[in-house]
Amino acid sequence: MKTFFKLFAIGFALLCIISAYLQLNDPDPLLWICMYLSAALAAVLFVLNKFPYRAYFLLFLGYIIGAYLFWPDKFEGVIVGSGNINNIEHARESLGLLILALTMLIFGVRSKKKE
């Protein structure tokens, strides 16, 4: 199981790096590049066992708060053309932050078990 989580973290880090790169065409790229790169760094540090478990829980809280703040006033899905583009963009951003939050929670629980 230990190998599974290391492979999961490496895959997650790579996906976050790709996601950060894809944010270059976003209206506010710096914010999202920082979000994804910080998650990628946390994943790499998880593999190296160099990050305290409390830090993962702080990242979890930050991403959860961000997901709440970015949640659209009216959820219209995530597919372009199915509603107001601003609501769709906010839904995508919020769901991305929820994925980051859940992953940080998993890393935090696993790191706590290691200590």
Buried (B, 14 or more C-beta within 10 A) or exposed (E): EEEEBBEBBBEBBEBBBEBBEEBEEEEEBEEBBEBBBBBBBBBBBBBEEEBEBEBBBEBBEBBBEBBEEBBBEEEBEBEEEEBEEEBBBBBBBBBBBBBBBBBBBBBBEBBEEEE
